[in-house]
């Protein structure tokens, strides 16, 4: 079936050819005849504009990195691009499946399968729908191009922040050759890779690449018998065939398969660990944290950060791992046909990506939250067609194209309360209402005689004493003395045998089918030949997403408590939805449909051959869709025998129209988020001097309906962030989910990214190359923020207005030096390579808690090598993160372990926030210092 689809699409390319006009002049080939060498001392070549051009002649902001540079910096996946592209940041947390990429401070926070990335990823011309797939082994790379700013008129898929274009090494005609390497390093690191190229006659060749890698985990697991965390165990095989039956027809077929079976990704206890209290004068007092000692007494076994903010160690619940198993395979066919008057390119691909993930959801040895089977599968078919050429004696360079994609996405999840949850919940509950009754040594954490004595004492108080109001609560908490706490609450509500441990989301699933159609064009017109050029591009995109969901929730105590007089106690037992409806395909609200016209205009000027000046305006688009997480659904309320106030509140919610957020009904519309759009402006200058190239760019980007993915302590929720033209009088900074709405007619872009970039390439003497880059970015939220379609901003996001977006540093700088001197007259050569990345302070939390700020830091990589004549054999010593800098990529709230932050306590008492905080935090560390040796050979 897949072979038939491929044949059909190749046939469609030929059909398109026969009806296309051929009035243009001879067109340049769509891809270069020979591999590009970006280390050439005279020029850096790129194909991001679908033409082979010198980087200094391309009027867009783009970074080009050669395969040699990636090899020297130790790159095996896209996250290593951070070292060589200052405007790019690739980071992640609990899963490598959903690592996110950011360009100019803008990207899509990971962890939610329903979100596509603001930074598009293409490998060999094929769009990958999630950035995380680029964290698999990539094999032998020819080059990587990082395009900054919205894209959509040159590549098949559109993006709002930028694009990463990876080109792997292809087969070479007429050559029988091979290469390979073996590496060994600390943490028992092994990596073996190799490639074999063989001719198939004069007009065809085949190439096979293979990679295998293993490494022990760098997060020590202090639970006896459990494996260390963040290890590596992966392999890749890729086969390619290239045909050139004529000089005008080139075909490249690729098939690849990769597999990972790893224990990733763990989180460590992140300092500061403290309690906070608001003082009468508004100041904030710190004191020792009261929750962590309780957790340690119960058996959490958290390794404590004695120096710095964390240690690379974690405890896990016995039998619960961070299993991350994935299989990724695909086939693609690229056809380039030079028609004489135009060139036709067809790229057809099918990808199948599966991931099975487990997680100790509480990040300690207690069994509070368990996740054994979070499964995701992406099946993606894409077809891209491009026709390009020249006209008017070469003064018009034109391109038209079409794109189609069909993705089938399946997600299932099973997050449940662990074996220790009820005891822990009881400890937390009594710690807030009757601390003297907390007894951790007891199976229920409740000292029943203390509660009984307290009730007896309350009964002696006068009838009008307000403290007597607690008699009913305390009595309910010991209604079943054999199971005091939440078990007794269930008994008081008529369900004495209701379980809590082991309940939750027991395999609920989502299915999303997406279709994307697009047509695009990109045209450059020489107003003054070789001096003044106008580039105009446009794109029309149509997106449809259909959703179906099958719910399986067993946490019935949540619904029982929510619709009872004890509703105030629902926070912990309702941390996982108590009930959620299935959403059959085709039911109300399960279809997302949108279309958009985007484009770009660029005016470039070359006063002399070595200088290019340009200015551009562009509009980008990324489709909305559905948040594939049941926690985003409204909690169903019902008018029961609860209090009159509760019944009245529920009746008010029920009076709201259907498909309205907060109407007390769980509906598909609760999961919907809108499309993200950007208006971007850029000016730039490129100077191609003798022995030095300098690129400068200044940018200003306005994001409408910015898609923000926020961790709610258990799951991730998506909202659109918008600004309001009206003054909300601080209602976007308070603790209320009701105040601070904005009329849809008064909305404005909610995120602004502005700044400048400098890149310099120096070749001061032969065999010496120096690269430097500096990016200043102010990517920030505006004031007076609202959520999706003008709804009030969630109270969790009260720190967003006026502050930088998460994982966006003001400054990032990179520098690299490569010296490849000859060793006498022997034909041998050496290598001395060093690169570094420095970034300023970064808030790594999507809610911008100051506790999640990672201070500025520097990462340094290095490599020295010695090679025989023609590099037939070589030995290298290498190190990454040579200074062993301890940094974390993402900070988050430790699930269900405390509440409150410094900012909420520091807020005025009138704001509605609690005046105390004891929240614990988790951090996801970057890799420590690694070092080793590599032996290379080739023929």
C-alpha positions in Angstrom: 0.0 0.0 0.0 2.8 2.4 0.9 4.7 1.5 -2.3 1.6 2.3 -4.3 1.2 5.7 -2.6 4.8 6.5 -3.4 4.4 5.4 -7.0 1.2 7.5 -7.3 2.9 10.6 -6.0 5.8 10.2 -8.3 3.4 9.8 -11.2 1.5 12.9 -10.1 4.8 14.8 -10.4 5.2 13.7 -14.0 1.6 14.7 -14.7 2.1 18.1 -13.2 5.2 18.4 -15.4 3.3 17.8 -18.7 0.8 20.7 -18.0 3.3 23.2 -16.7 4.5 26.1 -18.9 8.1 26.1 -20.1 8.6 29.7 -21.0 11.4 30.4 -18.6 15.1 30.4 -19.2 17.4 27.5 -18.1 16.8 26.9 -14.4 19.4 26.2 -11.8 19.3 22.7 -10.4 17.0 22.4 -7.3 19.8 20.8 -5.4 23.6 21.0 -5.9 25.4 18.5 -8.0 28.0 18.0 -5.3 27.9 18.2 -1.6 28.3 21.7 -0.2 31.4 22.5 1.9 30.6 25.3 4.3 34.2 25.3 5.4 35.5 26.6 2.1 37.6 29.7 2.8 36.0 31.8 0.1 32.3 31.3 0.7 29.6 29.5 2.7 27.0 27.8 0.5 23.4 27.1 1.4 20.3 25.7 -0.3 17.6 27.0 2.1 16.2 29.3 -0.6 15.9 26.1 -2.9 18.8 27.4 -4.9 22.6 27.0 -4.4 23.7 30.4 -3.1 26.5 31.9 -1.1 25.3 32.6 2.5 26.4 36.3 2.0 23.9 36.6 -0.9 20.8 35.3 0.9 18.6 38.1 2.2 17.3 36.2 5.3 18.8 35.5 8.7 20.3 32.0 8.5 23.0 30.0 10.2 24.8 27.3 8.3 26.7 24.5 10.1 28.8 21.9 8.3 28.9 18.2 9.2 32.6 18.7 10.1 31.7 21.3 12.7 28.9 19.1 14.1 31.4 16.2 14.4 33.9 18.4 16.2 31.4 19.6 18.7 30.2 16.1 19.4 26.8 16.4 17.9 24.7 13.3 17.5 21.3 15.0 17.5 19.8 18.5 17.2 20.3 19.6 20.8 24.0 20.1 20.1 23.1 22.9 17.7 22.9 25.1 20.8 26.7 25.3 20.8 26.9 26.8 17.3 23.7 28.8 16.8 23.2 31.5 19.4 19.6 32.3 18.4 18.6 28.6 18.8 17.9 26.8 22.1 16.8 23.1 22.2 15.7 21.9 25.6 13.3 19.6 27.3 12.1 17.9 30.5 10.4 14.7 31.2 10.5 13.2 27.7 12.9 13.4 24.8 9.8 12.8 22.5 8.7 16.4 23.0 11.9 18.4 23.4 11.3 21.9 22.1 13.3 24.2 19.9 13.2 28.0 20.3 14.5 30.6 17.9 14.7 34.2 19.0 13.1 33.2 22.3 10.0 31.8 20.7 9.1 28.1 20.7 6.6 25.6 21.8 7.0 24.1 25.2 7.0 20.3 24.9 5.1 17.5 26.7 1.9 17.8 24.8 1.3 15.7 21.7 -1.4 18.0 20.4 1.0 20.9 19.9 3.2 21.2 16.8 6.4 23.1 17.1 6.8 26.8 16.3 10.2 25.8 14.9 9.8 23.4 12.0 12.2 20.5 11.5 13.1 19.0 8.1 15.4 16.1 7.6 16.3 15.5 3.9 13.4 17.7 2.8 10.9 15.7 4.9 8.9 17.5 7.6 9.0 15.9 11.1 5.9 16.9 13.0 7.6 17.0 16.4 11.0 18.3 17.3 11.7 15.3 19.6 12.3 13.0 16.6 15.4 15.0 15.9 16.9 13.7 19.1 17.3 10.3 17.6 20.6 9.5 16.0 21.1 11.4 12.8 24.1 9.6 11.3 26.4 11.3 8.9 25.4 14.9 8.3 26.4 17.1 5.4 25.1 20.3 6.8 22.4 22.0 9.0 20.7 25.3 8.2 18.9 27.2 10.8 16.5 29.8 9.4 15.2 32.5 11.7 11.8 34.1 11.6 8.5 32.8 10.1 8.8 30.4 7.2 6.2 29.2 4.7 7.1 30.2 1.1 10.1 27.9 0.6 9.4 24.7 2.5 6.4 22.4 2.5 5.3 23.1 6.0 4.9 26.5 7.6 6.3 27.7 11.0 6.1 30.8 13.0 9.5 31.1 14.7 11.9 29.5 12.3 13.1 26.3 10.8 15.9 23.7 11.1 16.9 22.0 7.8 19.1 18.9 8.2 20.7 17.3 5.1 22.3 13.9 5.6 25.2 12.6 3.4 23.8 11.1 0.3 25.2 8.4 -2.1 28.1 9.4 -4.4 28.2 8.0 -7.9 31.2 6.1 -9.2 32.8 5.7 -5.8 33.4 2.7 -3.6 34.2 4.0 -0.2 33.6 3.6 3.5 34.2 5.2 6.8 33.7 4.4 10.5 34.6 5.3 14.0 34.5 3.9 17.5 34.3 6.0 20.6 34.6 5.3 24.3 34.1 7.7 27.2 33.1 8.1 30.8 29.8 6.8 32.0 30.8 3.7 30.1 29.9 5.5 26.8 30.2 3.5 23.6 29.4 4.7 20.1 30.1 2.9 16.9 29.2 4.3 13.5 30.0 3.5 9.9 29.0 4.1 6.3 29.5 2.2 3.1 29.1 3.8 -0.4 29.1 1.5 -3.5 28.4 2.2 -7.2 25.6 0.5 -9.0 26.9 0.9 -12.5 27.7 4.4 -13.9 24.4 6.1 -13.0 23.5 4.8 -9.6 24.9 4.3 -6.2 23.9 2.9 -2.8 24.9 4.1 0.7 24.3 2.4 4.0 24.8 4.2 7.4 24.6 2.7 10.8 25.0 4.0 14.3 24.9 2.3 17.7 25.3 4.1 21.0 25.1 3.2 24.7 25.9 5.1 27.9 25.1 4.8 31.6 22.8 7.3 33.2 24.2 10.4 34.7 21.5 10.9 37.3 22.3 8.5 40.2 19.3 6.5 41.4 19.7 6.1 45.1 16.9 3.5 45.3 18.6 0.1 45.7 18.3 -2.2 42.6 16.9 0.5 40.3 18.9 1.7 37.2 20.5 5.1 37.0 18.6 7.6 35.0 19.2 9.5 31.7 21.1 6.7 30.0 21.5 6.0 26.3 20.7 2.9 24.3 19.9 3.6 20.7 20.7 2.6 17.2 20.0 3.7 13.6 20.3 2.2 10.2 19.7 4.2 7.0 19.9 3.0 3.4 19.9 5.2 0.3 19.9 4.8 -3.4 20.7 7.5 -5.9 19.8 7.3 -9.6 20.9 9.7 -12.3 19.6 8.0 -15.5 20.3 11.3 -17.4 22.0 14.5 -16.6 18.6 16.1 -16.1 17.0 13.6 -13.8 18.1 12.7 -10.3 16.3 10.4 -7.9 17.1 9.8 -4.2 15.4 7.1 -2.2 15.9 6.8 1.5 14.7 4.3 4.1 15.7 4.5 7.8 14.9 2.8 11.0 15.9 3.8 14.5 15.2 2.4 18.0 15.7 3.6 21.5 15.2 1.7 24.8 16.3 4.1 27.5 15.6 5.2 31.1 14.9 8.9 30.5 14.1 11.6 31.8 14.5 12.1 35.5 14.0 15.1 37.6 15.9 16.1 40.8 14.9 18.2 43.8 15.6 21.8 43.0 16.5 24.4 45.5 15.5 26.7 47.1 13.8 24.4 49.6 12.0 26.7 52.1 8.8 28.0 53.6 7.6 31.6 52.9 5.3 33.8 54.9 3.9 37.2 54.1 4.6 39.6 57.0 2.2 42.4 58.2 4.4 45.0 56.5 4.2 43.1 53.2 7.7 41.7 53.3 8.4 37.9 52.9 10.0 35.9 55.6 11.8 32.6 54.9 12.0 29.6 57.2 12.9 25.9 56.9 10.5 23.9 54.6 8.0 21.9 56.6 6.9 19.6 53.8 10.2 18.0 52.9 10.8 16.6 56.5 7.4 14.9 56.3 8.2 13.4 52.9 11.5 12.1 54.1 9.8 10.6 57.2 7.3 8.9 54.9 10.2 7.5 52.8 10.7 9.8 49.8 14.5 9.6 50.2 15.1 12.8 48.2 18.8 13.5 47.8 19.3 17.0 49.2 21.2 19.8 47.4 23.9 20.5 49.9 25.9 22.8 47.6 24.4 24.6 44.7 20.8 24.1 43.6 20.7 20.4 43.0 22.7 17.1 42.9 22.6 14.7 40.0 20.8 12.1 42.1 17.2 11.0 42.5 15.2 8.3 44.3 12.4 6.4 42.5 9.6 4.2 43.7 10.8 0.6 43.4 9.6 -0.9 40.1 8.8 2.5 38.6 11.2 3.7 35.9 11.5 6.4 33.4 11.1 4.0 30.5 11.4 5.7 27.1 11.2 3.3 24.3 10.7 4.5 20.7 10.7 3.2 17.2 11.0 5.6 14.2 11.1 4.5 10.6 10.3 6.0 7.3 10.7 6.0 3.6 11.1 9.0 1.2 11.6 9.6 -2.5 13.0 12.8 -3.9 12.9 13.4 -7.7 14.7 16.4 -9.3 13.9 16.9 -13.0 15.6 19.6 -15.0 13.2 20.4 -17.9 15.4 22.9 -19.5 13.0 25.8 -18.9 12.3 24.8 -15.3 13.1 22.3 -12.6 10.6 20.1 -10.9 11.1 18.6 -7.4 8.9 16.0 -5.8 9.4 14.8 -2.2 7.2 12.0 -1.1 7.5 10.5 2.4 5.8 8.3 5.0 6.9 8.4 8.7 5.9 6.1 11.6 7.0 7.1 15.1 6.0 5.3 18.3 7.0 6.0 21.8 6.2 4.2 25.0 7.0 6.1 28.2 6.9 5.5 31.9 7.4 7.9 34.7 7.7 8.1 38.4 5.4 11.1 38.5 6.3 12.3 42.0 10.1 12.2 41.4 10.8 10.4 44.7 10.7 7.0 46.3 7.1 7.4 47.6 4.3 6.0 45.5 2.2 9.2 45.0 1.8 9.3 41.3 2.6 6.5 38.8 2.7 6.5 35.0 3.5 3.2 33.4 2.2 3.6 29.9 2.0 7.0 28.2 2.0 5.9 24.6 2.2 8.1 21.5 2.2 7.2 17.8 2.5 9.5 14.9 1.9 8.3 11.3 2.6 11.0 8.8 2.3 11.0 5.0 3.6 14.1 3.1 3.8 15.2 -0.5 5.6 18.3 -1.7 5.9 19.5 -5.2 8.0 22.5 -6.4 8.4 24.0 -9.8 11.1 26.7 -10.2 13.0 28.5 -12.9 14.1 31.8 -14.3 12.5 34.2 -16.8 13.2 37.5 -18.4 16.9 36.8 -19.1 17.4 35.7 -15.5 15.9 38.8 -13.9 13.0 36.8 -12.4 13.7 33.8 -10.3 10.4 32.1 -9.6 9.1 29.1 -7.6 5.6 27.7 -7.1 4.8 24.7 -5.0 2.1 22.6 -3.3 2.1 20.6 -0.1 -0.1 17.9 1.4 0.2 16.1 4.7 -2.0 13.6 6.5 -1.2 12.7 10.1 -2.8 10.1 12.4 -1.9 10.6 16.0 -2.8 8.2 18.8 -2.2 9.0 22.5 -3.1 6.9 25.5 -2.2 7.5 29.2 -2.6 5.8 32.5 -1.5 8.2 35.2 -2.8 6.9 38.6 -2.5 7.5 42.3 0.3 5.4 43.8 0.3 3.0 46.7 1.2 5.7 49.2 -1.1 8.4 48.0 -3.9 8.2 50.5 -1.5 8.2 53.4 0.3 11.2 52.0 -3.0 13.0 51.3 -4.1 12.4 54.8 -0.8 13.8 56.2 -1.2 16.9 54.0 -4.9 17.4 54.9 -4.4 17.1 58.7 -1.3 19.3 58.5 -3.6 22.1 57.3 -6.6 21.5 59.5 -5.3 19.8 62.7 -1.5 19.5 62.7 -1.5 17.8 66.1 -3.2 14.8 64.6 -0.5 14.1 62.0 1.1 10.7 62.9 3.4 9.6 60.0 4.2 6.3 61.7 0.5 5.3 61.5 -0.7 3.5 58.4 -3.2 6.4 57.7 -1.0 9.2 59.1 -3.8 10.1 61.5 -3.8 10.0 65.3 -7.5 9.2 65.8 -7.5 9.7 69.6 -6.2 13.3 69.1 -9.1 14.0 66.7 -11.6 12.5 69.1 -10.2 14.6 72.0 -10.4 17.7 69.8 -14.1 17.0 68.9 -14.8 16.5 72.6 -13.2 19.8 73.4 -15.1 21.6 70.7 -18.4 20.2 72.1 -17.8 21.9 75.4 -17.6 25.4 73.7 -20.6 27.7 73.8 -23.1 27.2 71.0 -22.2 30.5 69.4 -18.4 29.9 69.3 -17.3 29.8 65.6 -14.8 27.0 66.3 -17.7 24.6 66.7 -18.1 24.7 62.9 -15.2 22.2 62.7 -17.0 19.5 64.6 -18.8 18.2 61.4 -15.5 18.1 59.4 -13.5 16.4 62.2 -16.3 13.9 62.8 -16.4 13.0 59.1 -12.6 12.6 59.0 -12.9 9.7 61.6 -16.3 8.4 60.5 -14.5 5.1 59.8 -11.8 4.9 62.5 -10.2 1.9 60.7 -9.5 4.2 57.7 -9.5 7.8 59.0 -8.9 10.8 56.6 -10.2 10.6 53.1 -11.4 7.1 53.5 -13.6 8.3 56.3 -14.9 11.2 54.2 -16.0 8.5 51.6 -17.7 6.6 54.4 -19.4 9.8 55.6 -20.8 10.2 52.1 -22.1 6.6 51.9 -19.1 4.9 50.1 -17.0 3.3 52.9 -15.2 0.9 50.5 -14.2 3.5 47.9 -10.6 3.1 46.9 -8.1 5.9 46.2 -4.8 4.3 45.7 -4.4 2.8 42.2 -7.3 4.9 40.7 -7.1 7.6 38.2 -6.6 7.6 34.4 -6.5 3.9 33.5 -5.7 4.0 29.8 -7.8 6.9 28.4 -7.0 7.6 24.8 -7.1 10.2 22.0 -7.1 9.8 18.3 -6.5 12.9 16.1 -6.6 12.9 12.3 -5.0 16.0 10.6 -4.9 17.1 7.0 -3.0 20.0 5.7 -3.2 21.5 2.2 -1.0 24.4 1.0 0.1 26.2 -2.1 3.0 28.6 -2.0 5.2 30.7 -4.2 8.5 32.5 -3.8 9.8 34.9 -6.5 12.8 37.2 -6.7 12.8 40.0 -9.2 16.0 42.0 -10.1 14.8 45.6 -10.3 18.4 46.6 -11.0 20.4 43.6 -12.2 22.7 42.2 -9.5 22.0 45.2 -7.3 18.4 45.8 -6.3 16.1 42.8 -5.8 12.5 42.4 -4.7 11.4 39.1 -3.3 7.7 38.3 -2.9 6.3 35.1 -1.4 2.8 33.9 -0.5 1.2 30.9 1.0 -2.4 29.6 1.4 -2.8 26.9 4.1 -5.9 24.9 5.0 -5.9 22.7 8.1 -8.4 20.2 9.4 -8.2 18.2 12.6 -10.7 15.6 13.8 -10.7 14.3 17.3 -12.0 11.2 19.1 -11.5 10.4 22.7 -12.2 7.3 24.8 -12.1 8.0 28.6 -11.5 5.5 31.3 -11.3 7.2 34.7 -11.7 5.3 38.0 -11.1 8.1 40.5 -14.7 8.2 41.7 -13.9 9.8 45.1 -13.2 13.1 43.3 -16.8 13.5 42.0 -18.2 12.3 45.3 -16.3 15.0 47.2 -16.8 17.8 44.6 -20.6 17.5 44.9 -20.7 17.4 48.7 -20.4 19.8 51.6 -16.7 18.8 51.7 -15.9 20.4 48.3 -13.1 22.5 49.9 -11.1 19.2 50.4 -11.2 18.2 46.7 -7.8 19.6 45.6 -5.7 16.5 46.3 -8.2 13.7 45.4 -9.1 15.6 42.2 -5.5 16.1 41.1 -6.5 13.5 38.5 -9.9 13.9 36.9 -12.6 12.1 38.7 -14.7 11.6 35.6 -14.5 12.6 32.0 -16.7 11.8 29.0 -15.7 10.0 25.9 -15.8 12.2 22.8 -16.9 10.1 19.8 -15.6 11.1 16.4 -17.9 13.6 14.7 -19.6 14.7 18.0 -20.1 18.4 18.7 -16.8 20.3 18.9 -14.5 17.5 17.7 -13.5 19.2 14.4 -11.0 22.0 14.1 -10.9 23.8 10.7 -8.9 26.8 9.7 -7.2 28.5 6.8 -4.8 31.4 6.4 -2.9 33.4 3.8 0.6 34.3 4.8 3.6 35.6 2.9 6.8 37.6 2.8 8.2 40.7 1.1 12.0 41.3 1.0 13.9 44.2 -0.6 17.6 43.6 -0.9 20.3 45.9 -2.1 24.0 45.2 -3.1 25.8 48.5 -3.4 29.0 46.5 -4.0 29.6 42.8 -4.5 30.8 42.3 -0.9 27.8 44.0 0.8 24.2 43.0 1.0 21.5 45.1 2.8 17.9 43.9 3.1 14.6 44.6 4.8 11.7 42.3 5.1 8.2 41.9 6.3 6.5 38.6 6.7 3.5 36.9 8.2 3.6 33.4 9.8 1.0 30.9 10.8 0.8 27.7 12.9 -2.5 25.9 13.1 -4.4 25.5 16.3 -6.1 22.2 17.4 -6.8 20.2 20.5 -5.1 19.8 23.8 -4.7 16.0 24.1 -5.0 16.0 27.9 -8.2 15.3 29.9 -7.1 17.6 32.6 -8.1 20.5 30.4 -11.8 19.5 30.5 -14.2 21.4 32.8 -15.1 19.4 35.9 -18.7 18.3 35.7 -20.8 19.7 38.5 -24.3 18.6 39.5 -27.0 20.0 41.7 -27.0 17.5 44.6 -27.8 17.5 48.3 -24.7 19.7 48.9 -24.8 23.1 50.4 -27.2 25.7 49.1 -24.3 27.8 48.0 -22.7 25.0 46.0 -26.0 24.2 44.3 -26.5 27.8 43.4 -23.0 28.1 42.0 -23.5 25.0 39.9 -26.8 26.2 38.6 -25.1 29.5 37.6 -22.5 27.5 35.6 -25.1 25.3 34.0 -26.9 28.3 32.8 -24.0 29.2 30.6 -24.3 28.2 26.9 -22.9 24.9 25.7 -19.3 24.8 24.5 -18.4 27.7 26.9 -15.4 27.2 29.2 -16.3 27.1 32.8 -19.9 26.0 32.3 -19.6 23.0 34.6 -19.7 20.5 31.7 -16.8 18.6 30.1 -17.0 19.3 26.3 -14.6 19.0 23.4 -14.5 22.8 23.1 -12.6 22.9 26.4 -9.7 21.2 24.6 -9.5 23.6 21.7 -6.9 26.2 21.2 -6.6 28.8 18.4 -4.0 29.2 15.6 -0.8 31.1 16.3 0.1 34.0 14.0 3.0 36.3 13.8 3.8 39.6 12.0 7.6 39.8 11.6 9.9 42.6 10.5 13.6 42.3 9.9 16.5 44.4 8.6 20.0 43.0 7.9 23.4 43.6 6.5 25.9 41.0 5.3 29.5 41.7 4.5 31.7 39.2 2.6 35.2 40.5 3.1 38.6 39.1 2.6 39.1 36.6 5.3 36.1 37.8 7.3 32.3 37.6 6.9 29.9 39.6 9.1 26.1 39.2 9.3 23.9 41.6 11.2 20.2 41.4 11.7 17.6 43.3 13.7 14.1 41.9 14.2 10.7 42.7 15.6 8.0 40.0 15.8 4.4 40.3 17.1 2.6 37.0 18.1 -1.1 36.7 18.1 -2.7 33.8 20.0 0.6 32.6 21.2 0.3 28.9 22.1 1.4 28.4 25.7 1.7 24.9 27.2 1.6 25.0 31.0 2.3 22.3 33.6 -0.6 22.2 36.2 1.3 19.9 38.6 0.1 16.7 37.0 -0.6 17.3 33.3 0.0 20.0 30.7 -2.7 22.4 29.5 -2.7 24.7 26.5 -3.9 28.3 26.3 -3.6 31.1 23.8 -2.0 34.2 25.2 -3.4 37.5 23.9 -3.1 41.1 25.0 -6.1 43.4 25.6 -6.2 47.0 24.4 -8.0 48.0 27.5 -6.5 48.5 31.0 -7.5 45.4 33.0 -6.5 47.2 36.3 -4.3 44.3 37.4 -7.0 41.7 36.9 -4.5 39.5 34.9 -2.3 39.4 38.0 -4.8 38.4 40.6 -5.9 35.0 41.9 -9.2 35.0 40.2 -10.1 32.9 37.2 -13.2 35.2 36.6 -11.8 38.7 36.5 -9.8 40.2 33.6 -11.7 39.2 30.4 -11.5 41.1 27.2 -13.9 41.6 24.3 -12.8 39.8 21.1 -12.9 43.2 19.3 -10.3 44.6 21.7 -7.6 41.9 21.5 -4.0 42.5 20.3 -0.8 40.4 20.0 0.3 39.2 23.4 3.9 38.4 22.8 6.7 40.6 21.3 10.1 39.3 20.3 12.7 41.9 19.3 16.4 42.2 19.2 19.5 41.8 17.1 22.0 39.2 16.0 25.6 39.3 15.0 27.6 36.5 13.3 31.2 36.7 12.3 33.4 34.2 10.4 37.1 34.8 10.4 39.9 33.1 8.5 42.9 35.1 9.7 45.5 32.6 8.4 45.5 29.3 6.6 44.2 26.3 8.5 42.6 28.5 11.1 38.8 29.4 11.3 37.0 31.3 14.0 33.2 31.6 14.3 31.5 34.0 16.7 27.8 34.9 17.3 25.9 37.1 19.6 22.1 37.4 20.0 20.2 39.9 22.1 16.5 39.0 22.4 13.7 40.6 24.4 10.9 38.1 23.9 8.3 39.2 26.4 4.6 39.1 27.2 2.7 42.4 27.1 0.7 43.8 29.9 -3.1 43.3 30.2 -3.0 39.6 29.2 -6.0 37.3 28.6 -6.4 33.7 27.5 -8.0 31.9 24.6 -10.6 34.0 22.8 -10.3 36.8 25.4 -11.1 34.7 28.5 -9.5 35.7 31.8 -5.9 34.6 32.2 -5.5 31.6 34.4 -4.4 32.5 38.0 -1.4 30.2 37.5 -0.1 32.6 34.9 -0.3 35.7 36.9 3.4 36.4 36.6 3.4 36.5 32.8 2.3 40.2 32.1 5.4 42.3 31.3 8.0 39.5 31.7 10.1 37.5 29.4 8.7 34.3 28.0 10.1 31.1 29.4 13.5 29.8 28.2 14.4 33.0 26.6 17.6 34.6 27.7 18.4 38.2 27.0 21.9 37.3 25.7 23.4 34.2 24.1 26.8 34.1 22.6 28.7 31.3 20.8 32.3 31.1 19.7 34.3 28.4 18.0 37.9 28.0 16.8 39.2 25.3 14.6 42.9 24.8 13.7 43.9 22.0 11.3 47.6 22.4 10.8 49.8 20.1 8.7 52.3 18.0 10.6 55.5 18.8 8.8 55.8 17.2 5.3 54.4 13.8 6.3 50.9 14.4 5.0 49.6 14.1 8.5 47.3 16.8 9.9 46.2 17.8 13.4 43.0 19.3 14.9 42.5 21.6 17.7 38.9 22.6 18.2 37.1 24.5 20.9 33.6 25.9 21.1 31.6 27.6 23.8 28.1 28.9 24.5 27.2 31.5 27.0 23.7 32.5 27.9 22.3 34.9 30.5 19.7 34.2 33.2 16.7 32.2 31.9 13.4 31.5 33.6 12.8 27.9 32.7 9.2 27.6 34.0 6.2 28.3 31.8 4.5 30.1 34.7 7.7 32.2 35.4 8.1 31.4 39.1 11.4 33.0 40.1 12.4 29.7 41.8 12.8 28.3 38.3 15.4 30.8 37.1 18.6 29.2 35.8 21.5 31.7 36.3 23.6 32.5 33.3 26.2 29.8 32.5 28.9 28.7 30.0 29.3 25.4 28.3 32.6 24.6 26.6 33.4 21.6 24.3 36.7 20.7 22.9 38.5 18.1 20.7 42.1 17.5 19.6 43.0 15.0 16.9 45.8 13.6 14.8 45.2 12.1 11.3 47.2 10.3 8.7 47.6 11.4 5.0 44.2 12.1 3.4 42.6 11.4 6.9 42.6 7.7 6.3 43.1 7.1 10.0 42.7 9.4 13.0 42.6 9.5 16.8 40.7 12.2 18.7 40.5 13.1 22.4 37.3 15.0 23.2 35.3 16.5 26.0 31.9 18.1 26.3 30.9 20.5 29.1 34.5 20.6 30.0 33.9 22.9 33.0 31.3 20.5 34.3 28.7 23.3 34.7 25.7 22.2 36.6 22.6 23.6 35.0 19.0 22.6 34.5 17.0 22.9 31.3 13.5 23.1 32.8 12.2 23.8 36.3 8.7 22.8 37.4 6.5 22.4 40.5 7.1 19.1 42.2 3.7 17.4 41.6 1.3 17.5 44.5 4.1 18.5 46.9 3.3 21.9 48.3 1.8 25.2 47.0 2.7 28.8 46.6 5.7 30.7 45.3 7.6 33.8 46.3 5.7 36.0 43.9 2.3 34.8 45.3 3.4 35.4 48.9 4.9 38.8 48.0 1.6 39.9 46.4 -0.6 42.2 48.5 -2.9 40.6 50.9 -5.8 42.0 48.9 -4.8 40.0 45.8 -6.4 36.8 47.0 -3.2 34.7 47.0 -2.3 32.8 50.1 0.2 34.4 52.4 2.3 31.3 52.8 4.2 28.9 50.5 5.9 25.5 50.9 6.1 24.4 47.3 8.9 22.0 46.3 10.4 22.2 42.9 11.9 19.7 40.4 14.7 20.4 37.8 15.7 18.5 34.8 19.5 18.7 34.6 21.7 19.2 31.5 24.4 16.7 30.8 27.6 16.8 33.0 31.2 16.7 31.8 31.8 13.8 29.4 35.1 12.9 27.8 36.6 10.1 25.8 38.5 8.9 22.8 37.4 8.3 19.2 39.3 6.3 16.5 38.3 6.9 12.9 39.1 5.2 9.6 38.1 5.5 6.0 38.9 4.1 2.6 
